[in-house]
Each structure stands twice: as C-alpha cells, then as structure tokens.
C-alpha cells in the first residue's frame, strides 16, 4: 500500500507541475522593450524580451552586427553550450590521437608531381581532365538554376489566381472574412505596444516618395500613439532620432483567437474550397 501511495503521489506531483508550467506559459505575459538610436555617429538598437520575472530572457543587440543573448535562470545558453562542448572536444582529441597512431603504422601512398602530370596512388592525373570536370560542374549548376526558374514559373501558372479571386469575392464568404479580419485585428491590437515614444526625422531622398510616405502616416494618425514626433526631410535620404517601444503579449489571448479561427465552420468551408482549387 505504501508503494502504491508513493506512485500516486509522484504521478499527481508530475501532473501538478505540468499544469503549473502550462498555466504560467499561458497567463504570464511576455514583456518586450525596444530602444533604437539613429544618429550620424551612433546607430544602435536593443530589443529585450522577458518572461516570468526575467527567468527567461532574450536580448538582441545591433551595433553594426546583430548579437543575440538567451538567458535561462540567469545563465547564458551559449556559455552553457561551450561548457559542455569542452567534454566533447576532449573525447574527440583522444579518438583523433588513437587514429593518428593507427595511420602512422600504415604505409602512406606516394604522390609525385611534374609540371604537366601528377600521380596519385600510382595513377596519372592530367590537368586537362581537371579543367573539364570544372566545366562540367559549372554547366550542371547552370542547368539546376534554369530548372529552378522553370519550376517557379510553373508554380505561378498553376496557382489558379482567378479561382482564388472568385472565392474571395463570393458574397457567401463576406461574413466569415469579416470575422477573420476582426479576429486578426484583435490579435494585432493585443500584441501592439502599450507605450511608444519616437522623435524621428525621415527622408527617402525623393520629395515625391517622402510626401507619399507622410501622406500614409496622416491616414494612420488614429493608430499612431501620442508622444510620436515624425518630421519629414524632403531633400536628403536619412533616418535620425530616437525610438522607444514597450508592450506585452499574453499567450492565452493569442491561443483563444487562434482556436476561434480554427473552429469557425464557415472558415472551414472556405478552406475546403481552397483545397479543391489546389487539387
């Protein structure tokens, strides 16, 4: 009876740990911060993602070259990998020493060379044959590239764009597509940053393109949060200023919306229509 009780206790403990980890993964938000500085003498960006009070964190830095650091329980994963790789290297060194001892006992093949011909394993090799093999490899590479382009064009021609367009424009599909758009918008709204501070000077180098870009910004004014200052430069191509973004994402919210999309009967019907067109 004691053994059965211990086994049940261990099983219940494992189930409790699994439920706890799942609850933490779903309900504890992933917090993110992004800082960027764009100046003549300094161009850098830092993105930090933290989960469970920083027990798991990912930091991405860019100062000319991207650098990613992952920490679990405060330990850097790259250093942990380097620590364990030392033992593998020692084993490889021992095995390589044994192989060297074996190879030293075996006689080595002689390699003799002249200006026109070479002998490897007592077999003559001509330089002309080497050139022909190189030419053959180049021609094979060209043929492979041509085949890839042909396959891409064939896939584009087999897309049945007209059939997909008919599915999108069908009046029976307006309601489910509106549900899909609304759900995707909720996902974007939930994942969007809660705090944004920007003071940027933006110029494309072309006055027309810069005007079009800031015309688009004007259309999106209702979505641009307060505290953002965007100044156009119609004469030079540049991006200068500072940017700060802060937000959070809860996996349970994303999972809820994804399940809602997957369980919608009308969207399932549209997916079947699309599968028929692919077939």
KESEVEX-75660 format. One record per atom (N, C-alpha, C, CB): y, z, x. Coordinates in steps of 0.2 Angstrom, whole numbers, padded with zeros to 4 digits, always signed. Each point is the difference from the previous one (the first is absolute). Glycine has a CB too. Layout:
<pts>
YZX...
</pts>
This chain:
<pts>
-0006+0000+0004+0006+0000-0004+0006+0000+0004-0006+0006-0009+0006-0002+0015+0006+0000+0004+0001-0007+0003-0002+0012+0003-0003-0016-0001+0001-0006+0003+0003-0005-0005-0010+0002+0007+0008-0002-0014+0002-0004-0005+0008+0002-0001-0012-0001-0005+0013+0007+0005+0007+0002-0001+0005-0002+0006-0004+0010-0006+0001-0010+0012+0004-0003+0006+0001-0007-0001-0004+0009+0007-0001-0013-0009+0000-0007-0001+0006-0002-0005-0012-0001+0004+0011+0005-0010+0005-0002-0005+0007+0002+0002-0009+0003-0008+0010+0002+0012+0007+0002+0002+0002-0005+0005-0003+0012-0001-0001-0015+0005+0002-0005+0005+0002-0006-0004-0007+0004+0009+0003-0006-0014+0002-0006-0004+0006+0001-0004-0012-0003-0001+0013+0009-0002+0006+0001-0003+0006+0000+0005-0006+0007-0009+0005-0004+0015+0006+0000+0005+0002-0007+0002-0004+0011+0004-0001-0016-0003+0001-0007+0002+0004-0003-0006-0010+0000+0007+0007+0001-0013+0004-0003-0006+0007+0002-0001-0011-0001-0006+0012+0008+0007+0007+0002+0000+0004-0003+0005-0004+0011-0004+0002-0011+0010+0004-0003+0006+0002-0008-0002-0006+0008+0009+0001-0011-0011+0001-0007-0002+0005-0001-0006-0012-0003+0003+0012+0007-0008+0005+0000-0005+0007+0002+0003-0009+0003-0009+0009+0002+0013+0006+0002+0003+0004-0005+0004-0005+0012+0000+0000-0016+0004+0003-0005+0004+0003-0006-0004-0008+0003+0009+0004-0004-0015+0002-0006-0004+0006+0002-0004-0012-0003-0001+0013+0010-0001+0006+0002-0003+0006-0001+0004-0007+0008-0007+0006-0005+0014+0005-0001+0004+0003-0007+0002-0005+0011+0005+0000-0016-0005+0001-0007+0002+0004-0003-0006-0010+0000+0007+0008+0002-0013+0003-0003-0006+0007+0003-0002-0011-0002-0004+0012+0009+0005+0006+0003-0003+0005+0002+0005-0007+0005-0009+0005-0004+0016+0005+0001+0005+0003-0006+0002-0007+0010+0004+0014-0011-0004+0003-0006+0001+0000-0002+0007+0007+0002-0010-0007-0008+0012+0001-0003+0007+0008-0001+0000-0012-0006+0001+0015+0010+0004+0007-0001+0001+0002-0004+0006+0001+0011-0005+0004-0015+0004+0002-0005+0005+0007+0000+0001-0009-0007-0003+0011+0006+0010+0007+0000+0002+0001-0006+0005+0002+0012-0002+0003-0016+0001+0001-0006+0004+0008+0001+0003-0009-0007-0007+0010+0007+0013+0006-0001+0003+0001-0006+0005+0001+0013-0001+0004-0016+0000+0001-0006+0004+0008+0000+0002-0010-0007-0006+0011+0005+0013+0006-0001+0003+0001-0007+0003+0001+0012+0002+0004-0016-0005+0001-0007+0003+0007+0000+0003-0008-0005-0009+0008+0005+0016+0006-0001+0003-0001-0005+0006+0003+0012-0003+0003-0013+0006-0001-0005+0006-0004+0003+0006+0011-0005-0003-0010+0011+0004-0004+0003+0006-0006+0004-0003+0011+0001+0006-0012+0000-0012-0006+0004-0002-0003-0004-0007+0005+0011+0005-0011-0012-0005-0004-0003-0005-0006+0004-0001+0005-0011+0001-0006+0016-0005-0006+0004-0001-0001+0002-0007+0002+0004+0011-0008-0003-0012-0003+0002-0007-0005+0005+0000+0004-0011-0005-0004+0016+0001-0006+0005+0000-0002+0001-0007+0004+0006+0010-0010-0007-0012-0003+0001-0006-0005+0006+0000+0002-0012-0003-0002+0017-0001-0004+0006+0000-0003+0000-0007+0006+0006+0009-0013-0005-0009-0004+0001-0006-0004+0007+0001-0001-0012-0002+0002+0017-0003-0003+0006+0001-0003+0002-0006+0009+0004+0007-0015-0001-0007-0004+0002-0005-0003+0007+0001-0003-0012-0003+0003+0016-0002-0003+0007+0000+0004+0004+0005-0011-0004-0004+0018+0005+0003+0004+0004+0005-0001-0002+0007-0001+0009-0008+0000-0015+0009+0000-0003+0007-0006+0001+0004+0011+0002+0000-0017+0000-0004-0006+0000+0003-0003-0007+0002-0002+0011-0006+0004-0016+0002-0001-0007+0002+0006-0003+0000-0011+0000-0005+0013-0004+0011+0006-0003+0000-0001-0006+0004+0006+0011+0000-0001-0016-0002+0000-0007+0004+0007-0001+0002-0010-0005-0006+0011+0004+0012+0007-0002+0002+0000-0007+0004+0003+0013+0001+0001-0017-0004+0001-0007+0003+0007+0000+0003-0008-0005-0008+0008+0003+0014+0007+0000+0004+0001-0008+0002+0000+0013+0004+0006-0015-0004+0001-0007+0003+0007+0001+0004-0006-0006-0010+0005+0005+0017+0005+0000+0004-0001-0006+0005+0002+0012-0001-0002-0018-0002-0002-0006+0004-0007-0002-0001+0009+0003+0008-0013+0002-0008-0008-0001-0001-0002+0006-0005-0002-0005+0011-0002+0003-0016-0003+0005-0005-0005+0005+0003+0002-0009-0009-0001+0015+0007-0005+0005+0003-0002+0004-0006+0006+0000+0011-0012+0001-0012-0003+0004-0006-0004+0006+0002-0001-0011-0006+0003+0017+0004-0003+0006+0001-0003+0003-0006+0008+0002+0010-0015+0000-0010-0003+0003-0006-0002+0007+0002-0004-0011-0004+0006+0016+0000-0002+0007+0002-0004+0003-0006+0010+0001+0007-0016+0002-0005-0004+0004-0005+0000+0007+0002-0007-0011-0003+0009+0015-0001+0000+0008+0002+0004+0001+0007-0011+0001-0006+0016-0005+0006+0005+0000+0006-0003-0003+0007+0004+0010-0005-0010-0013+0004-0003-0003+0006+0001-0008+0000-0009+0010+0001+0011-0013+0004+0001-0007+0000-0007-0004+0001+0011+0002+0005-0012-0006-0010-0007-0004+0000-0001-0004+0007+0000+0000-0013+0005-0003+0015-0001-0003+0007-0002+0004+0005+0008-0008-0004-0006+0014+0005-0002+0005+0005-0007+0002-0001+0012+0004+0002-0013-0003-0008-0007+0002-0002-0005-0005+0002+0004+0007-0009-0003-0013+0008-0004-0006+0001+0000+0000+0008+0003-0006-0010+0002+0007+0014+0000-0001+0007-0004+0006+0003+0011-0005+0000-0011+0011-0003-0004+0005+0002-0008-0001-0001+0010+0008-0003-0012-0011-0002-0007-0001-0001-0002-0006+0003+0001+0005-0011+0004-0010+0013-0002-0006+0004-0002+0002+0007+0008-0007-0008-0005+0012+0010-0002+0002+0007-0007+0001+0001+0011+0006+0001-0015-0003-0006-0007+0001+0001-0004-0007+0000+0002+0012-0006+0001-0016+0002-0003-0007+0000+0001-0004+0006+0002+0000-0012+0004+0001+0015+0001-0003+0007-0005+0003+0005+0012-0002-0003-0013+0008+0003-0004+0003+0005-0007-0002-0001+0007+0010+0000-0010-0011-0006-0006-0003-0001-0001-0007+0002-0001+0008-0010+0006-0012+0009+0000-0007+0002+0000+0000+0008+0007-0004-0010-0003+0008+0013+0000+0000+0008-0007+0002+0002+0012+0003+0000-0015+0002-0003-0007+0001+0003-0005-0006-0001+0002+0012-0003-0001-0015-0003-0005-0006-0001+0002-0005+0004-0001+0003-0012+0008-0005+0014+0002-0005+0004-0003+0001+0007+0010-0002-0007-0010+0008+0009-0002+0002+0007-0008-0002+0001+0009+0009+0001-0012-0007-0007-0007-0001+0000-0002-0008+0000-0002+0011-0006+0006-0015+0003+0000-0007+0000+0001-0003+0006+0003+0000-0012+0002+0003+0016+0002-0003+0007-0005+0001+0004+0012+0003-0002-0016+0003+0002-0005+0002+0004-0006-0005-0001+0003+0012+0000-0004-0014-0006-0006-0005-0002+0002-0007+0003-0003+0007-0010+0010-0009+0009+0002-0007+0002+0000+0000+0008+0007-0001-0011-0006+0006+0014+0000+0000+0008-0007-0002+0002+0010+0008+0001-0015-0005-0004-0007-0001+0002-0002-0008-0001-0002+0012-0003+0005-0015-0002-0002-0007-0001+0004-0005+0004-0002+0003-0012-0001-0009+0014+0004-0004+0005+0005-0004-0004-0010-0001+0007+0016+0000-0004+0005-0004-0004-0001-0007+0001+0008+0009+0002-0006-0013-0007+0000-0008+0001+0006-0002+0004-0005-0001-0011+0004-0004+0015+0005-0002+0005+0004-0005-0004-0007+0001+0010+0014-0001-0008+0004-0005-0003+0004-0003+0006+0001+0007-0011-0002-0014+0011+0003-0004+0005+0005-0004-0003-0010+0001+0008+0015-0003-0004+0005-0004-0003+0003-0005+0005+0003+0009-0008-0002-0015+0006+0004-0005+0004+0006-0002-0004-0011-0004+0005+0015-0001-0002+0006-0002-0004-0002-0004-0006+0006-0001+0011-0012-0003-0011-0001-0004-0006-0005+0003-0004+0003-0010+0006-0009+0014-0004-0005+0002-0003-0001+0007+0001-0006-0011+0000+0003+0015-0005-0002+0007+0001-0007+0001-0002+0012+0003-0003-0016+0002+0006-0006+0001-0002-0001+0008-0002-0004-0008+0008+0002+0008-0014-0001+0007-0003-0008+0000-0002+0012+0001-0005-0015+0004+0008-0007+0001-0001-0004-0006+0002+0002+0008-0010+0000-0011+0016-0003-0006+0003+0001-0006-0005-0008+0008+0007+0013-0008-0011+0001-0006-0005+0007-0003+0001-0009+0005-0008+0009-0011+0010+0007-0003+0001+0004-0001-0006-0004-0006+0010+0011+0008-0010+0004+0000-0005+0006-0004+0002-0004+0011-0005+0006-0017+0001+0005-0004+0002+0006+0002-0004-0008-0010+0002+0014+0009+0001+0007+0001-0003+0001-0004-0006+0004+0004+0011-0006-0010-0011+0001-0005-0005-0003+0003-0007+0000-0010+0009-0007+0013-0008-0003+0002-0006+0004+0006-0003-0011-0003+0005+0014+0007+0000+0004+0006-0003+0006-0003-0004-0003+0007+0010+0006-0012-0007+0006-0003-0004-0002-0003-0007+0005-0003+0011-0011+0000-0011-0002-0003-0006-0002+0006-0005-0005-0010+0006+0002+0015-0004-0001+0006-0005+0006+0003-0002-0010+0002+0006+0016-0002-0002+0006+0002-0003+0003-0004-0005+0002+0005+0011-0003-0012-0010+0003-0005-0005-0004+0001-0006+0003-0008+0009-0009+0009-0009-0004+0000-0006+0002+0007-0004-0010-0006+0006+0011+0011-0002+0002+0006-0004+0007-0001-0003-0007+0007+0008+0011-0010-0005+0007-0002-0003-0001-0004-0006+0006+0001+0011-0010-0006-0011-0001-0004-0006-0003+0004-0005-0001-0010+0007-0004+0014-0006-0003+0004-0005+0005+0005-0003-0011+0000+0006+0016+0003-0002+0005+0004-0003+0004-0004-0005+0000+0007+0010+0002-0013-0008+0004-0005-0004-0003-0001-0007+0005-0005+0010-0012+0003-0009-0004-0001-0006+0000+0006-0005-0007-0008+0007+0006+0014-0004+0000+0006-0004+0007+0001-0004-0008+0005+0008+0014-0006-0004+0006+0001-0003+0001-0005-0006+0005+0004+0011-0007-0011-0010+0000-0005-0005-0004+0002-0006+0002-0009+0008-0008+0012-0007-0004+0003-0006+0003+0005-0003-0010-0003+0006+0014+0008-0003+0003+0005-0003+0006-0002-0005-0003+0007+0010+0007-0012-0007+0005-0003-0004-0003-0003-0006+0007-0002+0010-0012-0002-0009-0003-0004-0006-0003+0005-0005-0003-0009+0007+0000+0015-0005-0002+0005-0005+0005+0003-0004-0009+0002+0008+0015-0001-0004+0006+0003-0003+0002-0004-0006+0003+0006+0011-0002-0013-0009+0003-0004-0005-0005-0001-0006+0006-0006+0009-0013+0006-0007-0005+0000-0006+0001+0006-0004-0008-0007+0007+0009+0013-0004+0000+0006-0005+0006-0001-0004-0006+0007+0009+0012-0009-0006+0006-0001-0004-0001-0005-0006+0007+0003+0010-0011-0008-0009-0001-0005-0005-0005+0003-0005+0002-0009+0008-0006+0013-0006-0005+0003-0005+0003+0006-0004-0009-0004+0008+0015+0006-0007+0003+0006-0003+0001-0001-0008+0006+0003+0011-0006-0009-0013+0001-0001-0008+0006+0004-0002-0012-0001-0002+0018-0001+0005+0006+0004-0001+0002-0001-0007+0004-0002+0011-0005-0004-0014+0002-0002-0007-0004+0005-0005+0002-0012+0003-0008+0013-0002-0004+0005-0004+0002+0007+0000-0010-0007+0002+0012+0009+0005+0003+0007+0000+0007+0000-0003-0006+0002+0011+0010-0007-0011+0006+0000-0003-0001+0001-0008+0005-0007+0010-0010+0003-0013-0001+0000-0007-0002+0008-0002-0004-0013+0000+0000+0016+0004-0002+0007-0001+0006+0004+0000-0011-0001+0005+0016+0000+0000+0006+0005+0000+0005-0002-0006-0002+0000+0013+0002-0006-0015+0005-0002-0005-0003+0001-0007+0005-0008+0008-0011+0010-0009-0004+0000-0006+0004+0006-0005-0011-0004+0005+0012+0003-0011+0004+0005-0004-0005+0006-0001+0007-0009-0006-0014+0008+0006-0004+0006-0001+0000+0005+0006-0007-0008-0007+0010+0005+0013-0001+0004+0006+0007+0004+0001-0009-0008+0005+0014+0007-0009+0007+0003+0001-0001+0007+0000+0006-0010-0005-0009+0013+0000+0000+0007-0001-0004+0004+0006+0000-0002-0012-0006-0001+0014-0003+0004+0006+0004-0001+0006-0011-0002-0005+0014-0004+0006+0004+0000+0006+0006+0004+0000-0004-0012+0001+0007+0013-0007+0005+0005+0000-0002+0007+0002+0006-0007-0009-0012+0009+0006-0003+0006+0002-0001+0001+0008-0006+0000-0012+0004-0006+0015-0002+0000+0007+0007+0001+0004-0010-0007-0002+0015+0003+0000+0007+0001+0003+0002+0007-0001+0003-0012-0002-0003+0015-0004+0002+0007-0001-0003+0005+0005+0003-0003-0012-0010+0002+0012-0004+0005+0005+0002-0001+0007-0009+0000-0009+0009-0006+0011+0002-0001+0007+0007+0002+0002-0007-0010+0000+0012+0010-0005+0006+0002+0001+0000+0008+0000+0005-0010-0006-0009+0013+0003-0001+0007+0000-0002+0002+0007-0003+0001-0012-0002-0005+0015-0003+0002+0006+0006-0001+0006-0012-0004-0004+0016-0001+0003+0005-0001+0005+0005+0005-0001-0001-0012+0000+0003+0014-0006+0005+0006-0001-0002+0006+0003+0003-0006-0011-0010+0008+0010-0003+0006+0002+0000+0000+0008-0007+0001-0010+0006-0007+0013-0001+0000+0007+0007-0001+0004-0011-0005-0002+0016+0003-0002+0007-0001+0003+0003+0006+0003+0001-0010-0008+0003+0010+0013+0003+0006+0003+0005+0003-0005-0001-0005+0011+0000+0012-0010+0005+0004-0004+0007+0001+0003-0011+0006-0004+0011-0007+0010+0007+0001+0003+0001-0006+0005-0001+0012-0001+0006-0016+0001+0002-0005+0004+0007+0000+0002-0008-0007-0006+0009+0007+0013+0007+0000+0003+0000-0006+0005+0001+0013-0001+0004-0017-0001+0000-0006+0005+0008-0002+0001-0011-0004-0005+0012+0002+0011+0007-0002+0002-0001-0006+0004+0005+0011-0001-0006-0017-0002-0002-0006+0004+0005-0006-0001-0012+0003-0002+0012-0006+0008+0004-0007+0000-0005-0005+0001+0011+0005+0005-0011-0010-0010-0005-0005+0000+0003-0007+0001-0008+0007-0007+0006-0011+0011+0003-0007+0001-0006-0005+0001+0011+0004+0004-0012-0009-0007-0005-0005+0001+0002-0006+0005-0004+0003-0011+0010-0003+0013+0003-0005+0004+0002-0006-0004-0007+0004+0009+0006-0005-0015+0002-0005-0004+0004+0003-0006-0010-0007+0003+0016+0005-0005+0004+0003-0005-0003-0001-0007+0010-0001+0007-0014-0005-0008-0003-0001-0006-0006+0004-0001+0004-0012+0001-0008+0013+0004-0006+0004-0001+0002+0008-0001-0007-0008+0007+0012+0010-0003+0003+0007-0001+0002+0001-0007+0003+0000+0012+0001-0005-0015+0002+0001-0007-0005+0000-0005+0010-0006+0004-0015+0002-0003-0006+0000-0004-0004+0007+0000-0001-0013+0001+0001+0015+0005-0004+0007+0001+0004+0006-0003-0005-0005+0011+0011+0005-0011+0004+0005-0003+0001-0001-0007+0006+0002+0011-0006-0008-0013-0001-0002-0007-0006+0003-0004+0007-0010+0002-0013+0010+0002-0006+0003-0002+0001+0007+0000-0007-0009+0004+0010+0012+0001+0001+0008+0000+0005+0002-0006-0001+0000+0013+0005-0005-0015+0004+0002-0006-0004+0000-0006+0010-0005+0006-0014+0001-0007-0005+0000-0006-0004+0006+0000+0000-0013+0000-0002+0016+0006-0004+0005+0001+0004+0007+0000-0009-0008+0005+0015+0008-0007+0004+0006+0001-0003+0006-0004+0010-0007+0002-0013+0006-0007-0003+0005-0004-0006+0003+0003+0004-0005-0010-0007+0002+0015-0006+0002+0003+0002+0003+0007-0007-0008-0006+0013+0007+0008+0002+0002+0007+0003+0007-0001+0002-0011+0004-0005+0016-0001+0002+0007-0001+0007+0002+0003-0012+0003+0000+0015+0002-0002+0007+0002+0003-0001+0002+0007+0004+0004-0012+0001-0004+0015+0000+0001+0008-0001-0005+0004-0004+0011-0003+0003-0018+0000-0001-0006+0004+0006-0004+0001-0012+0000-0004+0014-0001+0010+0006-0004+0001-0003-0007+0004+0008+0011+0000-0007-0016-0003-0002-0007+0003+0006-0004+0000-0011+0001-0005+0013-0003+0012+0006-0004+0001-0002-0007+0003+0006+0011+0002-0004-0016-0005-0002-0007+0002+0004-0002+0007-0003-0003-0012+0000-0001+0016+0004-0003+0005-0002-0008+0000-0001+0011+0007+0006-0014-0009-0001-0007-0002+0001-0005+0006+0005+0002-0011-0004+0001+0017+0001-0004+0006-0005+0000+0005+0012+0001-0002-0015+0005+0003-0005+0001+0005-0007+0003-0003+0010+0003+0008-0015-0005-0004-0007+0002-0002-0001+0007+0003-0004-0012-0001+0004+0017-0003-0001+0007+0003-0003+0005-0005+0009-0002+0008-0012+0007-0006-0002+0006-0004+0002+0006+0004-0010-0007-0006+0014+0011+0003+0003+0006+0003+0001+0005-0005+0005-0006+0009-0007+0012-0006+0001+0006-0005-0006+0005+0001+0007-0007-0008-0007+0011+0003-0005+0006-0001-0003+0000-0006+0006+0007+0008-0013-0005-0009-0004+0000-0006-0004+0006+0000+0000-0013+0000+0000+0016-0006-0004+0006+0000-0004+0000-0007+0008+0007+0007-0014-0007-0008-0004+0000-0006-0005+0006+0000+0001-0013+0000-0001+0016-0006-0005+0006-0001-0003-0001-0007+0007+0007+0008-0014-0006-0008-0003+0000-0007-0007+0003+0001+0006-0010-0003-0010+0010-0003-0006+0002+0000-0004-0004-0005+0004+0012+0003-0011-0011-0002-0005-0004-0004-0006+0005-0002+0004-0012+0005-0005+0012-0011-0006+0004-0003-0006-0005-0001+0008+0009-0005-0013-0008+0008-0006-0005-0001-0003+0001-0007-0002+0001+0012+0003+0004-0016-0002+0001-0007+0003-0005-0004-0003+0012+0002+0010-0012-0001+0004-0005-0004-0002-0007+0001+0010+0008+0000-0011-0010+0006-0002-0007+0002-0007-0001-0003+0007+0000+0010-0011+0005-0010-0007-0001-0002+0000-0001-0008-0005+0007+0010+0009-0003-0013+0001-0001-0008+0002-0007-0002+0003+0013+0000+0002-0015+0004+0002-0007-0002-0005-0005+0001+0012+0003+0002-0015-0003+0004-0005-0005+0002-0006+0000-0005+0003+0002+0012-0005+0004-0014-0006+0001-0005+0003-0003-0007-0005+0010+0006+0011-0009-0008+0003-0003-0006+0000-0008+0000+0007+0010-0001-0006-0013+0007+0000-0007+0001-0007-0002-0001+0010+0000+0007-0015+0003-0003-0007-0002+0000-0003+0001-0007+0000+0003+0012+0002+0001-0016-0004+0002-0006+0003-0004-0006-0003+0011+0004+0009-0015-0003+0003-0003-0005-0004-0006-0003+0011+0003+0005-0013-0004-0011-0005-0005-0002+0003-0007+0000-0005+0009-0008+0012-0009+0006+0003-0007+0001+0000-0003+0007+0007+0003-0010-0005+0002+0015+0000-0002+0007-0007-0002+0002+0010+0007+0002-0015-0004-0004-0007-0002+0001-0002-0007-0002-0003+0012-0001+0006-0013-0005-0001-0007-0003+0003-0005+0004-0001+0005-0011+0007-0004+0013+0004-0005+0005-0004-0001+0006+0011+0004-0005-0013+0002+0008-0004-0001+0006-0006-0004-0001+0004+0011+0004-0008-0011-0009-0005-0004-0002+0002-0007+0000-0006+0009-0006+0012-0011+0003+0002-0007-0001+0002-0002+0007+0005+0002-0011-0003+0002+0016+0002-0002+0006-0006-0002+0004+0010+0007+0000-0016-0002-0001-0006-0001+0003-0003-0007-0002-0002+0012+0001+0003-0014-0007-0003-0006-0003+0003-0006+0004-0002+0005-0011+0009-0004+0012+0004-0006+0003-0003+0000+0007+0010+0001-0007-0011+0004+0011-0002+0000+0007-0007-0003+0000+0006+0010+0003-0010-0009-0008-0007-0003+0000+0000-0007-0001-0004+0011-0004
</pts>
